Every structure is written in C-alpha cells, then in structure tokens.
C-alpha cells in the first residue's frame, strides 16, 4: 500500500540528525527520498555510536526508506548530475551552515532556475541572519541558549541540566517534515514553490512556550525567577522501584489521598485547590513520597489504578520494549536489513486508514543506488564509468 506522500521526490543533502530525521519521516509516508552524500565526507552519523556490520544504530534509525547516492559537489560534473536530479524533484532539503550552499553553487537561485516550483528547505542552528549564524551548532548548545537546561533543572536557582536525549535535533526534524508537507499542500493549490527555513533555536523556543514560559507570557508582569513548569518531580520511589503518579484534578487528588491512607490531606488548606497544591508543591510532593515508600511499586500501581489515579511504572529501555502497553500497539517492529542484519525499530507513529505506509527499505550503504539513480536520469553506462573514474561518484 502506498503512503500519503507517494509520488513526491525529496533530494536530501542533510547530515547527522535534524535533516535526516525530517526526510526519514517524509520517506516513511511514501516519498521517494534520495540521500546525497559527499564522496569524501559522508554523513557523520555513519560512524557515530553503537553499530554492527557497517551501520551504526543512529544512521539506521534516521535514514530508512531512502535511496543512497554519492556526489562530489565541488566538481562541475557533480553539480550537473545534481541539477538533473533537481529537475525531477519536488523538494530540496539541506542543513549546511548558512552560506555554504551558495559557495558550492547549489543555493536556492541555482536550484530554482532548474525547477521553479521546488520546495527549497534550509535547516540551520540559529537562522540565516542571526549574529550566531556562522557558528557551528550542536544539540547541547541549543538546549543551553533556549533556556531548556534551566527548565530541566526544575528551578532557576538549581544547576542547569541537559535533557538526556537530543531533543532540539529531533524536534527540528519533526517541524521540518510538517513544514515541507504544508508547503507541498500550498503548491498543490497555487502552483507556487517557496523557501522553507527552519532554525533549531526557533523550533525549541516555540516548543517551550506552549507549557514552560508562563512567567514570561504576560508583558509587564514577568517573573524574574521561577520554578520550571515541568512534571519531572512526579517520579516517586517505592519499596521496589520508581513509579510516576500525576494527580492533577481535584477528584484525582482526593482519590490519591484516600488510596494511600491519608484522608486527612483533604482537610489541609494548603492542598484544597489545584492552585494551592501547585503553590505548595514541595510539601505536597514530600508527603506523597513518604506515603509511597510504604509499599512495592507493583502494589501501588494496582491500588492507584483501581482508585482512578493516573500512574505508570518507570521503565528502563529494555523493559519498555517488552511492556504489554507498548506491544499492544504493534509500534516496535523487527526486520531484516540486507547488510546490518536483524534490526528492531519503530513503525511510523501516525497511522493512516487509507494510505498507511510500510517499510520499503532499510538505510542505504554509502552510494548504494548510484547506478540505479544515474540510469533513471538518462546517464549512459559510459558516462557513469567516467564519473566513477573522475571521482564524481564512488
């Protein structure tokens, strides 16, 4: 069955996580994604982290449903091949540092001169006209600059902490995929291509504003120092491990108090409303923690669930993939990669009733589809041999 983006072609000149994750999401939904890598400096993710049989897990998990090609874009013949691909494409995505594509001669003007209605997409760390545009960017840098590290700390007074996953990179990838799809929808209606620009910093600050910037929302009434509006403190220790309990509404708080054997909490003015429970969060969390130390995690999960209190076990990664709530959704799948062997990944999170996508192929070897793609755009065998001999492709 075809995915909802079947028929669209994406040229992917991105590396590491933010761009490859974006294009993988588009490929997961049926787009024909062609990953174009440098002959001499391929995607850094190919060699980063845990791996087996020529592939790292990072590369596998951000580059499935793509065909792979190598090109030397510093050569004129390499650019000629790229532009022939551009003439067949709907989207061009790159995450070079601002200014690099212009120096290579593959900026928007050059690409749009070949395909006027293309969706040209640029991913950057800080935007193209920012004082920091010229700086290299990594996920921890964006976490620090965006305020995410102080939010993760739980208080402006505590030591800042990184989120222990590369959230800015992956969030930027998701934002980019959504923006590209929106631009394609606009083109379907109007025939107009456009330039989509996505900055990692803009993405994270916008993301945080939805729930973590309440103290900065009302102009003239800003909070100078604040406790972060996160729920990281709702992890509790029991006799046998950790659980999460979230009793936000009045009825849930009442059920929690009764379930843990402390109905007297309901008469305590400090906890009589959601606003007061938030104001007195330290005291509320401490008495809850003290009560939950009295039984095992398994006992509490059964008691709290019966009482209608939202709760869950805190799982390690190996436990998570085997938990019945996870397995019930058929989210995690196993497949045989032709080179990496048997691998485990998640299927696309979005399910479509009419155009549900399927795993078409695993992540490609470096330049795996060079000959196939060159043939598709009409380059003869003799010309292909010359391109290899001249180092334009590998």
C-alpha positions in Angstrom: 0.0 0.0 0.0 1.3 3.5 -0.9 1.9 6.2 1.7 0.2 9.6 1.6 3.3 11.2 0.0 3.8 8.6 -2.7 4.7 10.4 -6.0 6.8 13.2 -4.4 10.6 13.1 -4.7 12.9 14.6 -2.0 16.5 15.4 -2.5 18.2 15.1 0.9 21.5 16.8 1.3 21.4 16.7 5.1 23.6 15.0 7.7 23.6 13.9 11.3 20.1 14.0 12.9 17.8 17.0 12.3 17.7 16.8 8.5 17.9 13.0 8.1 15.1 12.5 10.7 12.9 15.0 8.8 13.5 13.3 5.5 13.0 9.8 7.0 9.6 10.9 8.2 8.7 12.0 4.7 10.1 8.7 3.3 8.1 6.8 5.9 5.0 8.4 4.5 5.8 7.3 0.9 8.0 10.0 -0.6 10.9 8.9 -2.8 13.9 10.2 -0.7 17.3 10.3 -2.3 20.1 10.8 0.2 23.0 12.6 -1.4 26.3 12.4 0.5 29.8 13.8 -0.1 32.2 11.4 -1.8 35.0 12.4 0.7 33.0 13.4 3.8 29.8 11.3 4.1 27.2 11.7 6.9 28.9 11.8 10.3 26.2 9.6 11.7 27.6 6.6 9.7 30.4 6.4 12.3 28.8 7.7 15.4 27.7 5.5 18.3 26.9 1.8 18.6 26.9 -0.2 15.4 27.2 -3.5 13.6 28.0 -4.7 10.0 28.9 -1.3 8.5 26.0 0.5 10.1 25.5 2.5 13.3 22.2 2.4 15.1 22.0 6.2 14.7 22.3 6.0 10.9 19.9 3.1 10.6 17.3 4.8 12.7 17.3 8.1 10.8 17.8 7.0 7.2 15.4 4.2 6.4 13.1 4.4 3.3 15.8 6.3 1.4 18.0 5.6 -1.6 21.6 6.5 -1.3 23.9 8.4 -3.7 27.3 10.0 -3.5 28.3 13.1 -5.4 31.3 15.4 -5.4 29.5 18.8 -5.4 32.8 20.6 -5.6 33.1 19.4 -9.2 31.1 20.8 -12.1 30.1 17.4 -13.2 28.8 16.6 -9.8 26.6 19.7 -9.8 25.4 18.7 -13.3 24.2 15.4 -12.0 22.6 17.1 -9.0 20.7 19.5 -11.3 19.4 16.7 -13.4 18.0 15.2 -10.2 16.6 18.6 -9.3 14.6 18.7 -12.5 12.8 15.5 -11.3 12.3 16.6 -7.6 9.6 18.3 -5.6 11.7 19.1 -2.5 15.4 20.0 -1.9 16.5 19.9 1.7 19.9 20.9 3.1 21.4 21.7 6.5 24.8 23.1 5.6 25.9 26.1 7.7 24.4 29.3 6.2 26.5 30.4 3.2 27.9 27.0 2.2 25.3 26.1 -0.4 25.9 29.5 -2.1 29.6 28.8 -2.2 29.0 25.4 -3.6 26.7 26.8 -6.3 23.6 24.9 -5.2 21.7 27.7 -3.4 18.1 28.5 -3.9 18.7 30.7 -7.0 20.6 27.9 -8.8 18.2 25.2 -7.8 15.1 27.2 -8.6 16.5 28.1 -12.1 16.2 24.4 -12.8 12.9 23.7 -11.1 10.9 26.9 -10.5 8.2 25.4 -8.2 10.5 23.3 -6.0 10.2 23.5 -2.2 13.7 24.6 -1.2 14.3 23.8 2.5 17.1 25.1 4.8 17.7 23.8 8.3 20.1 25.9 10.4 21.1 26.2 14.0 20.3 29.9 14.6 18.8 31.1 11.4 20.4 32.7 8.3 20.6 36.3 9.5 21.4 35.8 13.2 24.6 37.1 14.9 25.4 33.4 15.6 24.6 32.1 12.1 28.3 31.5 11.4 28.8 29.3 14.4 28.7 25.5 14.4 25.7 24.1 16.3 25.2 21.0 18.4 22.2 19.9 20.4 23.6 20.9 23.8 24.3 24.5 22.6 20.6 24.9 21.6 19.4 23.4 24.8 21.6 25.9 26.7 20.7 29.0 24.7 16.9 28.3 24.6 16.5 28.0 28.3 15.7 24.3 28.1 18.5 23.4 30.5 17.2 25.7 33.3 13.7 24.3 32.7 15.0 20.8 33.0 16.7 21.7 36.3 13.3 22.4 37.9 14.2 25.8 39.2 16.2 28.9 38.1 18.3 28.5 41.2 19.3 24.9 40.5 22.2 23.7 38.4 21.1 23.6 34.7 20.7 20.2 33.3 20.6 18.8 29.8 17.7 16.8 28.6 19.4 13.4 28.1 18.2 13.0 24.5 18.9 15.2 21.5 15.5 16.9 21.7 16.4 20.0 19.6 17.6 17.9 16.7 14.7 15.6 16.6 12.1 18.3 17.3 13.6 20.3 14.4 13.3 17.3 12.2 9.6 16.9 13.0 9.0 20.6 12.5 10.7 20.5 9.1 8.8 17.5 7.9 5.5 19.2 8.8 6.5 22.4 7.2 7.6 20.7 4.0 4.2 18.9 3.8 2.4 22.2 4.3 4.5 23.8 1.6 3.6 20.9 -0.8 -0.1 21.4 0.0 0.2 25.1 -0.8 1.9 24.3 -4.1 -0.9 21.9 -4.9 -3.4 24.7 -4.5 -1.4 27.6 -6.1 1.4 26.1 -8.2 3.9 28.2 -6.1 7.1 26.8 -4.8 8.8 28.5 -1.8 11.8 28.6 0.6 11.1 26.9 3.9 13.6 27.9 6.6 13.7 26.1 10.0 16.1 27.1 12.8 16.8 24.7 15.7 16.8 27.6 18.1 13.4 28.9 16.9 11.9 25.4 17.0 12.9 24.8 20.6 11.9 28.2 21.9 8.5 27.9 20.2 8.1 24.4 21.6 8.9 25.5 25.2 6.4 28.4 25.0 3.5 26.1 25.0 4.0 24.9 28.6 7.2 26.3 30.2 7.1 30.1 29.6 4.1 31.1 31.6 6.2 33.5 33.7 7.2 35.4 30.6 3.8 35.4 28.8 2.2 38.5 30.4 4.0 41.6 29.3 4.9 43.8 32.2 4.2 41.0 34.7 7.2 38.8 34.1 8.5 36.5 36.8 12.2 37.2 37.4 13.0 33.8 38.8 10.7 30.8 38.7 10.3 27.1 39.2 10.0 25.4 35.9 6.6 24.3 34.8 7.5 20.7 34.3 6.4 17.4 35.8 9.8 15.9 36.3 9.2 15.8 40.0 6.3 13.4 39.7 8.6 10.4 39.9 8.3 8.6 43.2 10.4 5.9 44.9 8.7 2.8 46.3 10.0 -0.3 48.1 10.9 -1.9 44.8 11.5 0.8 42.3 10.0 4.0 40.8 6.6 4.9 39.6 5.0 8.1 38.2 1.8 9.4 39.8 0.0 12.5 38.4 -3.0 13.6 40.4 -3.8 17.0 38.8 -7.6 17.3 39.1 -9.5 17.6 42.4 -11.1 14.2 42.1 -7.7 12.6 41.4 -6.1 14.3 44.4 -9.0 13.1 46.6 -8.6 9.6 45.2 -4.9 9.6 45.8 -5.2 10.8 49.4 -7.7 8.0 50.2 -5.8 5.3 48.3 -2.5 6.0 50.2 -4.4 6.0 53.5 -4.2 9.7 54.3 -7.7 11.2 54.0 -6.6 14.0 56.4 -4.8 15.6 53.4 -8.2 16.6 52.1 -8.8 18.8 55.1 -5.4 20.6 54.7 -6.0 24.1 53.3 -2.6 24.0 51.5 -3.9 21.3 49.1 -7.6 22.3 48.8 -7.4 23.6 45.2 -5.1 22.9 42.2 -3.6 26.4 42.5 -2.8 25.9 46.2 -1.4 22.4 45.5 0.9 24.0 42.9 1.9 26.8 45.3 2.7 24.2 48.0 4.2 21.7 45.6 7.3 20.9 47.7 5.2 19.9 50.7 2.7 18.0 48.6 5.3 16.1 46.8 7.2 15.2 50.0 4.1 13.8 51.8 3.2 11.8 48.7 6.8 10.4 48.5 6.8 9.5 52.2 3.5 7.6 51.8 4.6 5.7 48.6 7.7 4.3 50.4 5.4 2.0 52.4 4.6 -0.5 49.6 6.1 -2.0 46.5 5.7 -0.5 43.0 3.5 -3.4 41.9 1.2 -2.9 44.9 0.9 0.8 44.4 0.2 0.5 40.7 -2.7 -1.9 41.4 -4.1 0.2 44.2 -3.8 3.5 42.4 -5.2 2.2 39.2 -8.3 0.8 41.0 -8.7 4.2 42.6 -8.6 6.0 39.2 -5.3 7.8 39.9 -3.1 8.2 36.8 0.0 6.2 37.3 2.6 4.2 35.5 5.8 2.2 36.1 9.1 3.9 35.4 10.7 1.6 32.8 14.2 1.0 31.6 14.6 0.8 27.9 14.8 -3.0 27.8 11.6 -3.2 30.0 9.8 -0.6 27.8 10.0 -2.6 24.6 8.6 -5.7 26.3 5.8 -3.9 28.3 2.3 -5.1 27.3 1.0 -1.5 26.7 3.8 -1.0 24.2 3.5 -4.3 22.5 -0.3 -3.9 22.2 0.2 -1.1 19.7 2.4 -3.0 17.3 4.7 0.0 17.4 8.0 -1.8 17.5 8.8 -4.0 14.6 11.7 -6.2 13.5 13.0 -6.5 10.0 16.0 -8.0 8.1 18.3 -5.3 6.8 20.3 -6.7 3.8 23.7 -5.6 5.4 23.1 -4.8 9.1 21.1 -8.0 9.8 18.1 -8.3 12.0 17.2 -5.0 13.5 14.4 -3.5 15.7 12.8 -0.1 15.0 9.5 1.6 15.5 7.0 1.9 12.6 5.8 5.4 11.8 3.8 6.8 14.7 1.0 8.2 12.6 -1.4 5.6 11.2 -3.5 6.3 8.0 -6.7 4.5 7.3 -6.4 4.7 3.5 -2.7 5.2 2.8 -0.9 3.5 5.7 2.8 3.5 4.8 5.1 0.4 5.0 8.8 -0.1 5.5 10.1 -0.1 1.9 13.8 -0.4 2.5 16.4 0.0 5.3 19.0 2.7 5.4 21.3 2.6 2.4 25.0 1.9 2.1 27.1 4.8 1.0 26.3 5.3 -2.7 24.3 2.1 -2.8 21.9 3.4 -5.5 24.3 5.4 -7.6 24.0 3.4 -10.8 20.2 3.0 -10.4 19.6 6.7 -10.0 22.1 7.7 -12.7 20.3 5.4 -15.1 16.9 6.8 -14.1 18.0 10.3 -15.2 19.4 9.1 -18.5 23.1 8.9 -17.9 24.7 6.2 -20.0 26.9 3.4 -18.8 29.9 5.0 -20.5 29.2 8.3 -18.8 28.7 6.5 -15.4 32.1 4.9 -15.8 33.7 8.3 -16.5 32.0 9.8 -13.4 33.5 7.0 -11.3 36.9 7.3 -12.8 36.9 11.1 -12.2 35.8 10.8 -8.6 32.4 12.4 -9.1 30.7 9.4 -7.6 32.1 6.3 -5.8 
